[in-house]
């Protein structure tokens, strides 16, 4: 019983420490802040200079809300998820950013 409790406690400590990001985990993205989709499913993205769309949610969306239609440079934690159609016929990657910091605002 005590060993199980200690193992669970140590595991939780490692999991929470793994949640912190270092500077090497972040990416810098330059692109235009856009709103895409239809009401009520409007999404915010940063369409970067390489043609990739980075989805932005939560507090980060509020941070960029006044910059829609403008080009910005941001730094954040990248997240990549592989999605597929319901029948499995096509797979594609969904990119998103979190913990965004604005590096360069538009003039």
Gaussian input, Z-matrix of N, CA and C with variables (Angstrom, degrees):
# hf/3-21g

backbone

0 1
 N
 C     1     B1
 C     2     B2     1     A1
 N     3     B3     2     A2     1     D1
 C     4     B4     3     A3     2     D2
 C     5     B5     4     A4     3     D3
 N     6     B6     5     A5     4     D4
 C     7     B7     6     A6     5     D5
 C     8     B8     7     A7     6     D6
 N     9     B9     8     A8     7     D7
 C    10    B10     9     A9     8     D8
 C    11    B11    10    A10     9     D9
 N    12    B12    11    A11    10    D10
 C    13    B13    12    A12    11    D11
 C    14    B14    13    A13    12    D12
 N    15    B15    14    A14    13    D13
 C    16    B16    15    A15    14    D14
 C    17    B17    16    A16    15    D15
 N    18    B18    17    A17    16    D16
 C    19    B19    18    A18    17    D17
 C    20    B20    19    A19    18    D18
 N    21    B21    20    A20    19    D19
 C    22    B22    21    A21    20    D20
 C    23    B23    22    A22    21    D21
 N    24    B24    23    A23    22    D22
 C    25    B25    24    A24    23    D23
 C    26    B26    25    A25    24    D24
 N    27    B27    26    A26    25    D25
 C    28    B28    27    A27    26    D26
 C    29    B29    28    A28    27    D27
 N    30    B30    29    A29    28    D28
 C    31    B31    30    A30    29    D29
 C    32    B32    31    A31    30    D30
 N    33    B33    32    A32    31    D31
 C    34    B34    33    A33    32    D32
 C    35    B35    34    A34    33    D33
 N    36    B36    35    A35    34    D34
 C    37    B37    36    A36    35    D35
 C    38    B38    37    A37    36    D36
 N    39    B39    38    A38    37    D37
 C    40    B40    39    A39    38    D38
 C    41    B41    40    A40    39    D39
 N    42    B42    41    A41    40    D40
 C    43    B43    42    A42    41    D41
 C    44    B44    43    A43    42    D42
 N    45    B45    44    A44    43    D43
 C    46    B46    45    A45    44    D44
 C    47    B47    46    A46    45    D45
 N    48    B48    47    A47    46    D46
 C    49    B49    48    A48    47    D47
 C    50    B50    49    A49    48    D48
 N    51    B51    50    A50    49    D49
 C    52    B52    51    A51    50    D50
 C    53    B53    52    A52    51    D51
 N    54    B54    53    A53    52    D52
 C    55    B55    54    A54    53    D53
 C    56    B56    55    A55    54    D54
 N    57    B57    56    A56    55    D55
 C    58    B58    57    A57    56    D56
 C    59    B59    58    A58    57    D57
 N    60    B60    59    A59    58    D58
 C    61    B61    60    A60    59    D59
 C    62    B62    61    A61    60    D60
 N    63    B63    62    A62    61    D61
 C    64    B64    63    A63    62    D62
 C    65    B65    64    A64    63    D63
 N    66    B66    65    A65    64    D64
 C    67    B67    66    A66    65    D65
 C    68    B68    67    A67    66    D66
 N    69    B69    68    A68    67    D67
 C    70    B70    69    A69    68    D68
 C    71    B71    70    A70    69    D69
 N    72    B72    71    A71    70    D70
 C    73    B73    72    A72    71    D71
 C    74    B74    73    A73    72    D72
 N    75    B75    74    A74    73    D73
 C    76    B76    75    A75    74    D74
 C    77    B77    76    A76    75    D75
 N    78    B78    77    A77    76    D76
 C    79    B79    78    A78    77    D77
 C    80    B80    79    A79    78    D78
 N    81    B81    80    A80    79    D79
 C    82    B82    81    A81    80    D80
 C    83    B83    82    A82    81    D81
 N    84    B84    83    A83    82    D82
 C    85    B85    84    A84    83    D83
 C    86    B86    85    A85    84    D84
 N    87    B87    86    A86    85    D85
 C    88    B88    87    A87    86    D86
 C    89    B89    88    A88    87    D87
 N    90    B90    89    A89    88    D88
 C    91    B91    90    A90    89    D89
 C    92    B92    91    A91    90    D90
 N    93    B93    92    A92    91    D91
 C    94    B94    93    A93    92    D92
 C    95    B95    94    A94    93    D93
 N    96    B96    95    A95    94    D94
 C    97    B97    96    A96    95    D95
 C    98    B98    97    A97    96    D96
 N    99    B99    98    A98    97    D97
 C   100   B100    99    A99    98    D98
 C   101   B101   100   A100    99    D99
 N   102   B102   101   A101   100   D100
 C   103   B103   102   A102   101   D101
 C   104   B104   103   A103   102   D102
 N   105   B105   104   A104   103   D103
 C   106   B106   105   A105   104   D104
 C   107   B107   106   A106   105   D105
 N   108   B108   107   A107   106   D106
 C   109   B109   108   A108   107   D107
 C   110   B110   109   A109   108   D108
 N   111   B111   110   A110   109   D109
 C   112   B112   111   A111   110   D110
 C   113   B113   112   A112   111   D111
 N   114   B114   113   A113   112   D112
 C   115   B115   114   A114   113   D113
 C   116   B116   115   A115   114   D114
 N   117   B117   116   A116   115   D115
 C   118   B118   117   A117   116   D116
 C   119   B119   118   A118   117   D117
 N   120   B120   119   A119   118   D118
 C   121   B121   120   A120   119   D119
 C   122   B122   121   A121   120   D120
 N   123   B123   122   A122   121   D121
 C   124   B124   123   A123   122   D122
 C   125   B125   124   A124   123   D123
 N   126   B126   125   A125   124   D124
 C   127   B127   126   A126   125   D125
 C   128   B128   127   A127   126   D126
 N   129   B129   128   A128   127   D127
 C   130   B130   129   A129   128   D128
 C   131   B131   130   A130   129   D129
 N   132   B132   131   A131   130   D130
 C   133   B133   132   A132   131   D131
 C   134   B134   133   A133   132   D132
 N   135   B135   134   A134   133   D133
 C   136   B136   135   A135   134   D134
 C   137   B137   136   A136   135   D135
 N   138   B138   137   A137   136   D136
 C   139   B139   138   A138   137   D137
 C   140   B140   139   A139   138   D138
 N   141   B141   140   A140   139   D139
 C   142   B142   141   A141   140   D140
 C   143   B143   142   A142   141   D141
 N   144   B144   143   A143   142   D142
 C   145   B145   144   A144   143   D143
 C   146   B146   145   A145   144   D144
 N   147   B147   146   A146   145   D145
 C   148   B148   147   A147   146   D146
 C   149   B149   148   A148   147   D147
 N   150   B150   149   A149   148   D148
 C   151   B151   150   A150   149   D149
 C   152   B152   151   A151   150   D150
 N   153   B153   152   A152   151   D151
 C   154   B154   153   A153   152   D152
 C   155   B155   154   A154   153   D153
 N   156   B156   155   A155   154   D154
 C   157   B157   156   A156   155   D155
 C   158   B158   157   A157   156   D156
 N   159   B159   158   A158   157   D157
 C   160   B160   159   A159   158   D158
 C   161   B161   160   A160   159   D159
 N   162   B162   161   A161   160   D160
 C   163   B163   162   A162   161   D161
 C   164   B164   163   A163   162   D162
 N   165   B165   164   A164   163   D163
 C   166   B166   165   A165   164   D164
 C   167   B167   166   A166   165   D165
 N   168   B168   167   A167   166   D166
 C   169   B169   168   A168   167   D167
 C   170   B170   169   A169   168   D168
 N   171   B171   170   A170   169   D169
 C   172   B172   171   A171   170   D170
 C   173   B173   172   A172   171   D171
 N   174   B174   173   A173   172   D172
 C   175   B175   174   A174   173   D173
 C   176   B176   175   A175   174   D174
 N   177   B177   176   A176   175   D175
 C   178   B178   177   A177   176   D176
 C   179   B179   178   A178   177   D177
 N   180   B180   179   A179   178   D178
 C   181   B181   180   A180   179   D179
 C   182   B182   181   A181   180   D180
 N   183   B183   182   A182   181   D181
 C   184   B184   183   A183   182   D182
 C   185   B185   184   A184   183   D183
 N   186   B186   185   A185   184   D184
 C   187   B187   186   A186   185   D185
 C   188   B188   187   A187   186   D186
 N   189   B189   188   A188   187   D187
 C   190   B190   189   A189   188   D188
 C   191   B191   190   A190   189   D189
 N   192   B192   191   A191   190   D190
 C   193   B193   192   A192   191   D191
 C   194   B194   193   A193   192   D192
 N   195   B195   194   A194   193   D193
 C   196   B196   195   A195   194   D194
 C   197   B197   196   A196   195   D195
 N   198   B198   197   A197   196   D196
 C   199   B199   198   A198   197   D197
 C   200   B200   199   A199   198   D198
 N   201   B201   200   A200   199   D199
 C   202   B202   201   A201   200   D200
 C   203   B203   202   A202   201   D201
 N   204   B204   203   A203   202   D202
 C   205   B205   204   A204   203   D203
 C   206   B206   205   A205   204   D204
 N   207   B207   206   A206   205   D205
 C   208   B208   207   A207   206   D206
 C   209   B209   208   A208   207   D207
 N   210   B210   209   A209   208   D208
 C   211   B211   210   A210   209   D209
 C   212   B212   211   A211   210   D210
 N   213   B213   212   A212   211   D211
 C   214   B214   213   A213   212   D212
 C   215   B215   214   A214   213   D213
 N   216   B216   215   A215   214   D214
 C   217   B217   216   A216   215   D215
 C   218   B218   217   A217   216   D216
 N   219   B219   218   A218   217   D217
 C   220   B220   219   A219   218   D218
 C   221   B221   220   A220   219   D219
 N   222   B222   221   A221   220   D220
 C   223   B223   222   A222   221   D221
 C   224   B224   223   A223   222   D222
 N   225   B225   224   A224   223   D223
 C   226   B226   225   A225   224   D224
 C   227   B227   226   A226   225   D225
 N   228   B228   227   A227   226   D226
 C   229   B229   228   A228   227   D227
 C   230   B230   229   A229   228   D228
 N   231   B231   230   A230   229   D229
 C   232   B232   231   A231   230   D230
 C   233   B233   232   A232   231   D231
 N   234   B234   233   A233   232   D232
 C   235   B235   234   A234   233   D233
 C   236   B236   235   A235   234   D234
 N   237   B237   236   A236   235   D235
 C   238   B238   237   A237   236   D236
 C   239   B239   238   A238   237   D237
 N   240   B240   239   A239   238   D238
 C   241   B241   240   A240   239   D239
 C   242   B242   241   A241   240   D240
 N   243   B243   242   A242   241   D241
 C   244   B244   243   A243   242   D242
 C   245   B245   244   A244   243   D243
 N   246   B246   245   A245   244   D244
 C   247   B247   246   A246   245   D245
 C   248   B248   247   A247   246   D246
 N   249   B249   248   A248   247   D247
 C   250   B250   249   A249   248   D248
 C   251   B251   250   A250   249   D249
 N   252   B252   251   A251   250   D250
 C   253   B253   252   A252   251   D251
 C   254   B254   253   A253   252   D252
 N   255   B255   254   A254   253   D253
 C   256   B256   255   A255   254   D254
 C   257   B257   256   A256   255   D255
 N   258   B258   257   A257   256   D256
 C   259   B259   258   A258   257   D257
 C   260   B260   259   A259   258   D258
 N   261   B261   260   A260   259   D259
 C   262   B262   261   A261   260   D260
 C   263   B263   262   A262   261   D261
 N   264   B264   263   A263   262   D262
 C   265   B265   264   A264   263   D263
 C   266   B266   265   A265   264   D264
 N   267   B267   266   A266   265   D265
 C   268   B268   267   A267   266   D266
 C   269   B269   268   A268   267   D267
 N   270   B270   269   A269   268   D268
 C   271   B271   270   A270   269   D269
 C   272   B272   271   A271   270   D270
 N   273   B273   272   A272   271   D271
 C   274   B274   273   A273   272   D272
 C   275   B275   274   A274   273   D273
 N   276   B276   275   A275   274   D274
 C   277   B277   276   A276   275   D275
 C   278   B278   277   A277   276   D276
 N   279   B279   278   A278   277   D277
 C   280   B280   279   A279   278   D278
 C   281   B281   280   A280   279   D279
 N   282   B282   281   A281   280   D280
 C   283   B283   282   A282   281   D281
 C   284   B284   283   A283   282   D282
 N   285   B285   284   A284   283   D283
 C   286   B286   285   A285   284   D284
 C   287   B287   286   A286   285   D285
 N   288   B288   287   A287   286   D286
 C   289   B289   288   A288   287   D287
 C   290   B290   289   A289   288   D288
 N   291   B291   290   A290   289   D289
 C   292   B292   291   A291   290   D290
 C   293   B293   292   A292   291   D291
 N   294   B294   293   A293   292   D292
 C   295   B295   294   A294   293   D293
 C   296   B296   295   A295   294   D294
 N   297   B297   296   A296   295   D295
 C   298   B298   297   A297   296   D296
 C   299   B299   298   A298   297   D297
 N   300   B300   299   A299   298   D298
 C   301   B301   300   A300   299   D299
 C   302   B302   301   A301   300   D300
 N   303   B303   302   A302   301   D301
 C   304   B304   303   A303   302   D302
 C   305   B305   304   A304   303   D303
 N   306   B306   305   A305   304   D304
 C   307   B307   306   A306   305   D305
 C   308   B308   307   A307   306   D306
 N   309   B309   308   A308   307   D307
 C   310   B310   309   A309   308   D308
 C   311   B311   310   A310   309   D309
 N   312   B312   311   A311   310   D310
 C   313   B313   312   A312   311   D311
 C   314   B314   313   A313   312   D312
 N   315   B315   314   A314   313   D313
 C   316   B316   315   A315   314   D314
 C   317   B317   316   A316   315   D315
 N   318   B318   317   A317   316   D316
 C   319   B319   318   A318   317   D317
 C   320   B320   319   A319   318   D318

   B1=1.4496
   B2=1.5248
   B3=1.3578
   B4=1.4603
   B5=1.5237
   B6=1.3363
   B7=1.4627
   B8=1.5297
   B9=1.3203
   B10=1.4582
   B11=1.5286
   B12=1.3208
   B13=1.4604
   B14=1.5226
   B15=1.3064
   B16=1.4700
   B17=1.5236
   B18=1.3294
   B19=1.4662
   B20=1.5329
   B21=1.3115
   B22=1.4581
   B23=1.5292
   B24=1.3294
   B25=1.4553
   B26=1.5267
   B27=1.3294
   B28=1.4654
   B29=1.5236
   B30=1.3278
   B31=1.4669
   B32=1.5198
   B33=1.3250
   B34=1.4620
   B35=1.5229
   B36=1.3150
   B37=1.4622
   B38=1.5253
   B39=1.3253
   B40=1.4605
   B41=1.5269
   B42=1.3238
   B43=1.4620
   B44=1.5228
   B45=1.3268
   B46=1.4557
   B47=1.5193
   B48=1.3050
   B49=1.4640
   B50=1.5208
   B51=1.3132
   B52=1.4592
   B53=1.5156
   B54=1.3322
   B55=1.4429
   B56=1.5204
   B57=1.3031
   B58=1.4621
   B59=1.5120
   B60=1.3000
   B61=1.4636
   B62=1.5133
   B63=1.3001
   B64=1.4584
   B65=1.5190
   B66=1.3245
   B67=1.4635
   B68=1.5195
   B69=1.3284
   B70=1.4659
   B71=1.5280
   B72=1.3344
   B73=1.4685
   B74=1.5181
   B75=1.3208
   B76=1.4566
   B77=1.5248
   B78=1.3375
   B79=1.4598
   B80=1.5223
   B81=1.3077
   B82=1.4510
   B83=1.5210
   B84=1.3266
   B85=1.4591
   B86=1.5283
   B87=1.3199
   B88=1.4595
   B89=1.5172
   B90=1.3201
   B91=1.4525
   B92=1.5123
   B93=1.3310
   B94=1.4594
   B95=1.5234
   B96=1.3225
   B97=1.4608
   B98=1.5223
   B99=1.3382
   B100=1.4711
   B101=1.5243
   B102=1.3347
   B103=1.4621
   B104=1.5161
   B105=1.3253
   B106=1.4645
   B107=1.5214
   B108=1.3259
   B109=1.4564
   B110=1.5081
   B111=1.3191
   B112=1.4611
   B113=1.5139
   B114=1.3220
   B115=1.4582
   B116=1.5170
   B117=1.2757
   B118=1.4605
   B119=1.5327
   B120=1.2913
   B121=1.4649
   B122=1.5312
   B123=1.3138
   B124=1.4600
   B125=1.5218
   B126=1.3268
   B127=1.4676
   B128=1.5157
   B129=1.3298
   B130=1.4548
   B131=1.5225
   B132=1.3386
   B133=1.4594
   B134=1.5212
   B135=1.3131
   B136=1.4568
   B137=1.5170
   B138=1.3237
   B139=1.4622
   B140=1.5233
   B141=1.3543
   B142=1.4611
   B143=1.5225
   B144=1.3143
   B145=1.4706
   B146=1.5222
   B147=1.3401
   B148=1.4716
   B149=1.5282
   B150=1.3403
   B151=1.4562
   B152=1.5205
   B153=1.3133
   B154=1.4678
   B155=1.5245
   B156=1.3226
   B157=1.4602
   B158=1.5228
   B159=1.3332
   B160=1.4600
   B161=1.5223
   B162=1.3324
   B163=1.4560
   B164=1.5261
   B165=1.3352
   B166=1.4638
   B167=1.5240
   B168=1.3329
   B169=1.4621
   B170=1.5323
   B171=1.3210
   B172=1.4612
   B173=1.5142
   B174=1.3280
   B175=1.4614
   B176=1.5220
   B177=1.3164
   B178=1.4612
   B179=1.5278
   B180=1.3112
   B181=1.4736
   B182=1.5252
   B183=1.3232
   B184=1.4650
   B185=1.5230
   B186=1.3241
   B187=1.4632
   B188=1.5234
   B189=1.3276
   B190=1.4596
   B191=1.5371
   B192=1.3161
   B193=1.4611
   B194=1.5156
   B195=1.3258
   B196=1.4682
   B197=1.5250
   B198=1.3177
   B199=1.4641
   B200=1.5277
   B201=1.3418
   B202=1.4577
   B203=1.5325
   B204=1.3295
   B205=1.4541
   B206=1.5232
   B207=1.3321
   B208=1.4553
   B209=1.5286
   B210=1.3309
   B211=1.4618
   B212=1.5280
   B213=1.3242
   B214=1.4581
   B215=1.5212
   B216=1.3050
   B217=1.4628
   B218=1.5208
   B219=1.3305
   B220=1.4586
   B221=1.5168
   B222=1.3139
   B223=1.4610
   B224=1.5210
   B225=1.3249
   B226=1.4517
   B227=1.5118
   B228=1.3191
   B229=1.4603
   B230=1.5240
   B231=1.3210
   B232=1.4682
   B233=1.5280
   B234=1.3149
   B235=1.4677
   B236=1.5259
   B237=1.3119
   B238=1.4647
   B239=1.5183
   B240=1.3380
   B241=1.4584
   B242=1.5144
   B243=1.3221
   B244=1.4602
   B245=1.5170
   B246=1.3236
   B247=1.4587
   B248=1.5182
   B249=1.3176
   B250=1.4616
   B251=1.5226
   B252=1.3143
   B253=1.4559
   B254=1.5218
   B255=1.3228
   B256=1.4671
   B257=1.5248
   B258=1.3313
   B259=1.4637
   B260=1.5349
   B261=1.3253
   B262=1.4606
   B263=1.5197
   B264=1.3261
   B265=1.4644
   B266=1.5290
   B267=1.3148
   B268=1.4559
   B269=1.5203
   B270=1.3377
   B271=1.4594
   B272=1.5166
   B273=1.3134
   B274=1.4507
   B275=1.5229
   B276=1.3359
   B277=1.4600
   B278=1.5193
   B279=1.3147
   B280=1.4596
   B281=1.5284
   B282=1.3341
   B283=1.4611
   B284=1.5203
   B285=1.3278
   B286=1.4529
   B287=1.5224
   B288=1.3176
   B289=1.4627
   B290=1.5171
   B291=1.3241
   B292=1.4555
   B293=1.5226
   B294=1.3186
   B295=1.4736
   B296=1.5311
   B297=1.3035
   B298=1.4605
   B299=1.5271
   B300=1.3256
   B301=1.4651
   B302=1.5187
   B303=1.3303
   B304=1.4644
   B305=1.5291
   B306=1.3308
   B307=1.4517
   B308=1.5271
   B309=1.3397
   B310=1.4649
   B311=1.5202
   B312=1.3155
   B313=1.4702
   B314=1.5177
   B315=1.3256
   B316=1.4741
   B317=1.5237
   B318=1.3301
   B319=1.4753
   B320=1.5010
   A1=110.67
   A2=116.49
   A3=119.24
   A4=111.00
   A5=116.70
   A6=119.37
   A7=110.69
   A8=116.56
   A9=120.77
   A10=110.37
   A11=116.28
   A12=119.85
   A13=110.73
   A14=117.65
   A15=121.06
   A16=110.29
   A17=117.36
   A18=120.71
   A19=110.29
   A20=117.41
   A21=121.60
   A22=110.49
   A23=117.24
   A24=121.58
   A25=111.38
   A26=116.92
   A27=121.35
   A28=110.42
   A29=117.43
   A30=121.22
   A31=110.80
   A32=117.78
   A33=120.98
   A34=111.10
   A35=117.21
   A36=120.65
   A37=110.40
   A38=117.30
   A39=120.44
   A40=111.42
   A41=117.42
   A42=120.55
   A43=111.86
   A44=117.23
   A45=118.73
   A46=111.21
   A47=118.69
   A48=120.77
   A49=110.08
   A50=117.69
   A51=121.79
   A52=113.02
   A53=117.75
   A54=121.47
   A55=113.68
   A56=117.78
   A57=120.64
   A58=110.26
   A59=115.21
   A60=119.95
   A61=110.30
   A62=115.81
   A63=120.40
   A64=108.11
   A65=115.54
   A66=120.07
   A67=111.52
   A68=117.59
   A69=120.07
   A70=112.44
   A71=117.21
   A72=121.17
   A73=112.52
   A74=117.89
   A75=121.04
   A76=111.99
   A77=114.95
   A78=121.70
   A79=108.46
   A80=115.72
   A81=121.80
   A82=107.98
   A83=116.19
   A84=122.14
   A85=108.75
   A86=116.27
   A87=122.23
   A88=107.41
   A89=116.02
   A90=119.56
   A91=112.26
   A92=114.25
   A93=121.58
   A94=110.21
   A95=116.29
   A96=122.15
   A97=107.50
   A98=116.44
   A99=121.28
   A100=110.93
   A101=115.24
   A102=121.95
   A103=106.92
   A104=117.35
   A105=122.09
   A106=109.40
   A107=115.72
   A108=120.98
   A109=111.76
   A110=115.34
   A111=123.00
   A112=109.49
   A113=115.71
   A114=120.72
   A115=108.21
   A116=122.50
   A117=128.55
   A118=113.53
   A119=118.53
   A120=122.09
   A121=111.95
   A122=116.80
   A123=121.19
   A124=108.77
   A125=116.01
   A126=122.74
   A127=109.04
   A128=116.57
   A129=121.35
   A130=107.86
   A131=115.14
   A132=120.40
   A133=109.67
   A134=114.79
   A135=121.71
   A136=104.62
   A137=116.23
   A138=121.97
   A139=106.33
   A140=115.89
   A141=118.77
   A142=113.06
   A143=115.55
   A144=121.92
   A145=112.78
   A146=117.79
   A147=121.59
   A148=111.64
   A149=116.63
   A150=120.28
   A151=114.36
   A152=118.25
   A153=121.73
   A154=109.18
   A155=115.95
   A156=121.67
   A157=109.42
   A158=115.96
   A159=123.04
   A160=107.51
   A161=117.54
   A162=121.76
   A163=110.02
   A164=114.98
   A165=122.80
   A166=107.78
   A167=117.30
   A168=120.57
   A169=110.65
   A170=115.13
   A171=122.28
   A172=114.77
   A173=114.89
   A174=121.47
   A175=111.43
   A176=117.10
   A177=120.52
   A178=110.46
   A179=116.13
   A180=120.49
   A181=110.32
   A182=116.48
   A183=120.87
   A184=110.68
   A185=117.04
   A186=122.28
   A187=111.71
   A188=116.91
   A189=121.97
   A190=113.64
   A191=117.62
   A192=122.13
   A193=114.73
   A194=118.28
   A195=121.38
   A196=112.55
   A197=117.90
   A198=121.68
   A199=113.23
   A200=117.70
   A201=121.44
   A202=109.39
   A203=115.22
   A204=121.30
   A205=113.82
   A206=116.47
   A207=120.71
   A208=110.87
   A209=116.31
   A210=120.75
   A211=109.86
   A212=115.86
   A213=122.06
   A214=109.65
   A215=115.15
   A216=121.61
   A217=106.34
   A218=116.01
   A219=121.57
   A220=109.96
   A221=113.86
   A222=120.76
   A223=106.40
   A224=117.19
   A225=120.37
   A226=112.54
   A227=114.92
   A228=121.31
   A229=109.50
   A230=117.68
   A231=119.73
   A232=111.39
   A233=115.34
   A234=122.41
   A235=106.91
   A236=116.02
   A237=121.37
   A238=108.18
   A239=115.37
   A240=121.66
   A241=108.46
   A242=116.55
   A243=119.44
   A244=108.70
   A245=116.06
   A246=122.91
   A247=109.43
   A248=115.92
   A249=119.50
   A250=109.38
   A251=115.12
   A252=120.09
   A253=109.00
   A254=116.50
   A255=121.22
   A256=112.74
   A257=116.88
   A258=119.29
   A259=111.99
   A260=117.17
   A261=120.85
   A262=114.50
   A263=117.98
   A264=120.71
   A265=113.08
   A266=117.21
   A267=118.87
   A268=109.53
   A269=116.23
   A270=121.89
   A271=108.88
   A272=115.59
   A273=120.38
   A274=108.72
   A275=115.94
   A276=121.18
   A277=110.43
   A278=115.27
   A279=124.00
   A280=106.28
   A281=116.17
   A282=121.53
   A283=109.38
   A284=116.48
   A285=120.57
   A286=109.85
   A287=115.08
   A288=122.33
   A289=108.98
   A290=116.39
   A291=121.44
   A292=108.82
   A293=115.20
   A294=121.94
   A295=110.99
   A296=115.34
   A297=121.65
   A298=111.61
   A299=114.14
   A300=123.04
   A301=106.65
   A302=116.54
   A303=120.28
   A304=109.22
   A305=116.35
   A306=121.90
   A307=110.60
   A308=115.91
   A309=120.21
   A310=109.23
   A311=115.41
   A312=121.89
   A313=109.65
   A314=116.74
   A315=118.95
   A316=110.12
   A317=115.82
   A318=121.01
   A319=111.67
   D1=-46.93
   D2=-179.04
   D3=-66.70
   D4=-37.27
   D5=179.14
   D6=-64.90
   D7=-39.95
   D8=179.67
   D9=-64.28
   D10=-42.97
   D11=179.36
   D12=-64.14
   D13=-44.20
   D14=179.50
   D15=-63.79
   D16=-40.93
   D17=179.25
   D18=-62.64
   D19=-42.00
   D20=178.81
   D21=-64.87
   D22=-40.37
   D23=179.50
   D24=-64.88
   D25=-43.83
   D26=178.44
   D27=-65.44
   D28=-40.72
   D29=178.98
   D30=-61.77
   D31=-42.89
   D32=178.66
   D33=-63.00
   D34=-38.37
   D35=179.20
   D36=-63.08
   D37=-42.01
   D38=178.88
   D39=-67.52
   D40=-39.11
   D41=-179.62
   D42=-65.17
   D43=-41.87
   D44=-179.92
   D45=-71.84
   D46=-34.40
   D47=177.63
   D48=-67.23
   D49=-33.05
   D50=179.82
   D51=-70.19
   D52=-16.47
   D53=-179.55
   D54=-76.72
   D55=-14.68
   D56=179.85
   D57=-81.61
   D58=140.99
   D59=-178.20
   D60=-102.38
   D61=143.04
   D62=173.48
   D63=-102.54
   D64=169.07
   D65=-179.10
   D66=-60.76
   D67=-28.31
   D68=-179.09
   D69=-73.43
   D70=-16.74
   D71=179.39
   D72=-83.56
   D73=-15.96
   D74=-174.43
   D75=-87.57
   D76=159.71
   D77=174.84
   D78=-126.01
   D79=154.49
   D80=174.71
   D81=-106.60
   D82=128.27
   D83=-176.67
   D84=-125.49
   D85=130.40
   D86=174.35
   D87=-116.29
   D88=127.19
   D89=-179.87
   D90=-179.82
   D91=-178.40
   D92=-177.98
   D93=-91.80
   D94=133.52
   D95=177.16
   D96=-81.61
   D97=123.91
   D98=-176.82
   D99=-133.54
   D100=155.13
   D101=169.88
   D102=-106.31
   D103=130.36
   D104=-179.18
   D105=-129.35
   D106=157.33
   D107=178.15
   D108=103.63
   D109=-170.57
   D110=-179.78
   D111=-125.84
   D112=148.66
   D113=177.71
   D114=-60.65
   D115=133.78
   D116=7.91
   D117=-94.96
   D118=16.13
   D119=-174.61
   D120=-109.49
   D121=50.32
   D122=179.71
   D123=-81.78
   D124=130.54
   D125=178.88
   D126=-114.53
   D127=151.77
   D128=173.43
   D129=-105.13
   D130=135.03
   D131=177.67
   D132=-132.56
   D133=161.71
   D134=165.32
   D135=-113.57
   D136=114.00
   D137=178.89
   D138=-89.31
   D139=104.87
   D140=-172.10
   D141=-80.14
   D142=174.34
   D143=-175.89
   D144=-69.03
   D145=-12.54
   D146=178.03
   D147=-96.42
   D148=0.84
   D149=178.72
   D150=90.63
   D151=5.57
   D152=179.74
   D153=-90.27
   D154=141.57
   D155=176.72
   D156=-101.66
   D157=122.77
   D158=178.39
   D159=-105.31
   D160=115.95
   D161=-179.87
   D162=-78.37
   D163=142.17
   D164=-177.25
   D165=-125.65
   D166=134.05
   D167=-178.80
   D168=-136.48
   D169=171.87
   D170=172.10
   D171=61.31
   D172=-138.80
   D173=-178.66
   D174=-61.52
   D175=-32.27
   D176=178.97
   D177=-64.19
   D178=-34.36
   D179=177.78
   D180=-65.51
   D181=-39.98
   D182=177.17
   D183=-64.84
   D184=-37.94
   D185=179.28
   D186=-60.24
   D187=-38.20
   D188=-176.29
   D189=-97.05
   D190=0.64
   D191=-174.43
   D192=-55.01
   D193=-37.18
   D194=-178.85
   D195=-82.68
   D196=-2.11
   D197=-175.24
   D198=-108.36
   D199=12.67
   D200=-179.49
   D201=-61.36
   D202=129.89
   D203=-179.36
   D204=91.17
   D205=-3.03
   D206=-178.00
   D207=-114.08
   D208=156.80
   D209=178.56
   D210=-90.63
   D211=131.94
   D212=179.72
   D213=-132.51
   D214=163.81
   D215=169.66
   D216=-119.96
   D217=125.09
   D218=-178.37
   D219=-129.15
   D220=162.19
   D221=174.16
   D222=-125.67
   D223=139.02
   D224=-179.26
   D225=-166.91
   D226=176.31
   D227=178.05
   D228=-84.51
   D229=123.48
   D230=179.57
   D231=-82.99
   D232=145.50
   D233=174.90
   D234=-131.95
   D235=132.36
   D236=-179.31
   D237=-125.09
   D238=125.37
   D239=179.86
   D240=-125.59
   D241=135.31
   D242=176.47
   D243=-92.14
   D244=124.67
   D245=179.47
   D246=-115.36
   D247=159.36
   D248=176.54
   D249=-144.04
   D250=159.10
   D251=175.29
   D252=-67.17
   D253=160.59
   D254=-176.37
   D255=-57.16
   D256=-34.46
   D257=-179.62
   D258=-88.36
   D259=0.34
   D260=177.62
   D261=76.87
   D262=8.26
   D263=-174.29
   D264=-75.04
   D265=-23.20
   D266=-178.82
   D267=-141.42
   D268=137.01
   D269=176.50
   D270=-118.42
   D271=146.63
   D272=177.58
   D273=-151.58
   D274=165.63
   D275=-177.41
   D276=-103.65
   D277=140.90
   D278=177.86
   D279=-112.06
   D280=120.54
   D281=-178.38
   D282=-106.93
   D283=138.64
   D284=175.90
   D285=-142.81
   D286=161.80
   D287=178.87
   D288=-123.68
   D289=144.40
   D290=173.05
   D291=-135.56
   D292=166.90
   D293=-178.67
   D294=53.19
   D295=50.60
   D296=-175.09
   D297=-76.11
   D298=138.41
   D299=172.08
   D300=-123.94
   D301=128.54
   D302=178.75
   D303=-77.33
   D304=121.72
   D305=179.58
   D306=-92.14
   D307=-42.67
   D308=-178.25
   D309=-137.56
   D310=120.07
   D311=176.31
   D312=-90.27
   D313=156.17
   D314=176.04
   D315=-69.18
   D316=155.62
   D317=-179.45
   D318=-82.66

